Amino acid sequence: MEKQTNEIQTNVVKPSLSCIMGEESYRLITNESEYSLDSKINDIENYMANNHGLNQTELIKDNLYGEAKVLWGNYATALRDTRYTFYLTRKQFNFITDLLLLHLEYDVNTVFLAIELTDMLGVWKESGKFKDDSEVKSYTADATEITYMYHLIAKHTVKGLTKSSYLFAEILRKIGDISKIISYYDTAAKNLSSEIQKWIASFEPEVPAAQDVKPDQPELPQPKNTIKTKTETVDGKVVKSKKDNI
């Protein structure tokens, strides 16, 4: 099992958790959130590495699986509740909020997504005015809100290389940087789910291949929020509500 858990750690390289604006570095995810997610991954890996159900009773096997499922659920909940930080200048802030609130056209497929963002945008606007165009202010959003935001602005078009074009590109780049972090931890959740299934299967003695017998393997729920970077491919999947479980 040691080899399998190491594969989880090295399968995906952790992206940068900060961005540079001017001469300052800003965290896109808090140290506390990073520690919470990383420690919960380690909890699952260590539990599987130090516990095994081979030759154990069915009750013990069920208890082992139940505890692993609880640990995985704790990680999924932490991932769902994690908030990511946008750092915006006054021009960037005005561009994205005006775009979402005033300029985009919504249809039957998108209007409810836009409404879901009103609480987030309301909090953003209540944070106070900028002192000048160089000041940088922070604004948070969860993975679902970021998914909604990208889905809504993805069809926006700009003409020529105007100031609006550069502001639009800057916003997309910021979403892309955060998306790499979301994708990293989302991939970890899926990999852990797969490893738990293999771990459960290892509770049963090996069966000759000719018999083609497979043990029952309870399925873990999969995270719903998946978003990739703009520079690669962004998954436009939209969950029904930001209150949905992962």
C-alpha positions in Angstrom: 0.0 0.0 0.0 3.0 2.3 0.6 3.7 2.4 -3.1 0.1 3.3 -4.0 -0.1 6.2 -1.6 3.2 7.6 -2.9 1.6 7.6 -6.4 -1.2 9.8 -5.1 1.3 12.4 -4.0 3.4 12.5 -7.1 0.7 12.0 -9.8 0.0 15.8 -10.0 2.4 18.6 -9.3 1.0 21.2 -6.9 0.6 24.5 -8.8 1.7 27.9 -7.4 -0.5 29.1 -4.6 0.3 32.7 -5.0 0.4 35.4 -7.7 2.6 38.4 -8.3 1.1 41.9 -8.7 3.7 44.7 -9.1 6.4 43.7 -6.6 4.1 42.0 -4.1 3.2 38.3 -3.8 -0.3 37.4 -2.8 -1.7 34.0 -1.6 -4.6 32.7 -3.7 -5.5 30.3 -1.0 -4.8 30.8 2.7 -2.2 28.9 4.6 -4.9 27.5 6.8 -6.9 26.2 3.9 -3.8 24.7 2.3 -2.9 22.9 5.6 -6.5 21.7 6.1 -6.7 20.1 2.6 -3.1 18.7 2.7 -3.5 17.2 6.2 -6.8 15.5 5.2 -5.1 13.9 2.2 -2.4 12.7 4.5 -5.0 11.3 7.0 -6.5 9.2 4.3 -3.2 7.9 2.9 -1.9 7.1 6.4 -5.1 5.3 7.3 -4.9 3.0 4.3 -1.2 2.4 4.8 -1.6 1.4 8.4 -4.9 -0.6 8.2 -5.8 -3.7 6.2 -8.8 -5.9 6.1 -7.3 -9.1 4.6 -8.3 -12.2 6.6 -10.5 -10.0 8.9 -14.2 -10.4 9.7 -16.8 -8.8 7.6 -17.6 -6.5 10.5 -14.0 -5.3 10.7 -13.9 -4.8 6.9 -17.1 -2.7 7.0 -15.7 -0.6 9.9 -12.4 0.0 8.0 -14.3 1.1 4.9 -16.7 3.2 6.9 -13.8 5.1 8.6 -12.1 5.7 5.2 -15.3 7.0 3.8 -15.6 9.4 6.7 -12.1 10.7 6.2 -12.7 11.1 2.4 -16.0 12.9 3.2 -14.1 15.3 5.5 -11.7 16.1 2.7 -14.6 16.6 0.2 -16.3 19.0 2.6 -13.2 21.0 3.2 -12.6 21.2 -0.6 -16.2 22.4 -1.2 -15.9 25.1 1.5 -12.5 26.4 0.5 -12.5 30.0 -0.7 -10.0 31.4 -3.2 -8.9 35.0 -3.4 -9.0 37.3 -6.4 -6.7 40.3 -6.1 -8.0 43.2 -8.2 -7.2 46.8 -9.0 -10.0 49.3 -9.3 -10.1 49.0 -13.1 -10.2 45.2 -12.9 -12.9 45.2 -10.2 -15.1 47.6 -12.2 -14.6 45.6 -15.4 -15.7 42.2 -14.0 -18.5 43.6 -11.8 -19.9 45.8 -14.6 -19.6 42.9 -17.0 -21.6 40.5 -14.8 -24.2 43.0 -13.5 -24.7 45.3 -16.5 -23.3 44.2 -19.8 -23.8 40.5 -20.3 -27.0 39.1 -21.7 -28.5 36.1 -20.0 -30.9 33.5 -21.3 -32.9 30.7 -19.8 -29.7 28.6 -19.3 -27.6 31.3 -17.7 -29.8 33.8 -15.8 -30.1 31.6 -12.7 -26.3 31.2 -12.7 -25.9 35.0 -12.7 -28.5 35.2 -9.9 -26.4 32.8 -7.8 -23.5 35.2 -8.0 -25.4 38.2 -6.7 -24.6 37.4 -3.0 -20.9 37.2 -3.9 -20.9 40.4 -5.9 -22.8 42.1 -3.1 -20.1 41.3 -0.6 -17.5 42.4 -3.1 -19.2 45.8 -3.5 -19.6 46.3 0.2 -15.9 46.0 0.8 -15.3 49.7 0.3 -14.0 52.0 -2.4 -10.5 52.0 -3.8 -8.1 54.8 -2.9 -6.6 54.9 -6.4 -6.0 52.8 -9.5 -2.9 51.2 -8.1 -4.5 49.9 -4.9 -5.0 46.1 -4.8 -8.0 44.7 -2.9 -8.9 41.0 -2.2 -12.1 39.3 -3.0 -13.0 35.7 -2.3 -15.1 33.1 -4.1 -15.6 29.3 -3.8 -15.1 26.8 -6.6 -18.7 26.8 -7.6 -18.8 30.6 -7.9 -15.6 30.6 -9.9 -17.1 28.0 -12.2 -20.2 30.1 -12.7 -18.2 33.2 -13.3 -16.1 31.6 -16.0 -19.2 30.0 -17.6 -20.9 33.4 -17.9 -18.0 35.4 -19.2 -16.6 32.8 -21.5 -18.9 33.9 -24.4 -18.0 37.6 -23.9 -16.2 39.1 -26.9 -14.1 42.2 -27.2 -13.2 44.1 -30.3 -9.6 44.9 -31.0 -6.8 45.3 -28.5 -8.3 48.0 -26.4 -8.0 48.6 -22.7 -11.1 46.4 -22.2 -9.4 43.6 -24.1 -6.4 43.7 -21.7 -8.6 43.9 -18.6 -10.6 40.9 -19.9 -7.4 39.0 -20.4 -6.2 39.9 -16.9 -9.4 38.6 -15.4 -9.2 35.3 -17.4 -5.6 34.8 -16.3 -6.6 35.3 -12.6 -9.4 32.7 -13.0 -6.9 30.4 -14.7 -4.4 30.7 -11.8 -7.1 29.8 -9.2 -8.4 27.0 -11.5 -5.1 25.2 -11.4 -5.4 25.0 -7.6 -9.0 23.8 -7.7 -8.0 21.2 -10.3 -5.1 20.0 -8.2 -7.2 19.3 -5.1 -10.1 18.0 -7.1 -7.8 15.5 -8.9 -6.5 14.4 -5.5 -10.1 13.7 -4.4 -10.7 11.5 -7.4 -7.4 9.7 -7.0 -8.0 9.0 -3.4 -11.5 7.6 -4.2 -9.9 5.3 -6.7 -7.2 4.2 -4.2 -9.8 3.5 -1.6 -11.6 1.2 -4.0 -8.4 -0.7 -4.7 -7.7 -0.8 -0.9 -11.1 -2.3 -0.3 -10.6 -4.9 -3.1 -7.4 -6.0 -1.4 -9.4 -7.1 1.6 -10.3 -10.2 -0.3 -7.9 -13.1 -1.2 -6.7 -13.1 -4.8 -9.0 -15.1 -7.1 -7.5 -16.9 -10.1 -8.0 -14.8 -13.2 -9.9 -17.7 -15.0 -12.7 -17.4 -12.5 -13.1 -13.8 -13.1 -14.6 -13.1 -9.7 -14.7 -9.6 -8.3 -15.5 -8.5 -4.8 -18.3 -6.0 -4.2 -16.9 -2.5 -4.0 -19.1 0.2 -2.6 -18.8 3.4 -4.6 -17.7 6.7 -3.2 -19.4 9.9 -4.4 -17.3 11.9 -6.8 -16.6 15.7 -6.5 -18.8 17.7 -8.9 -16.8 20.9 -9.2 -14.1 20.6 -11.9 -12.5 23.5 -13.6 -9.3 23.7 -15.6 -7.1 26.5 -16.6 -7.9 29.0 -19.4 -4.5 28.2 -21.0 -5.5 24.6 -21.3 -9.2 23.6 -21.4 -11.8 24.9 -19.0 -14.5 22.4 -18.1 -17.8 24.3 -18.4 -19.7 21.8 -16.3 -22.0 23.6 -13.9 -23.4 22.1 -10.8 -27.1 22.8 -10.0 -26.5 24.9 -6.9 -23.5 26.2 -5.0 -25.0 24.5 -2.0 -24.7 21.0 -3.6 -22.3 18.6 -1.9 -19.1 17.6 -3.6 
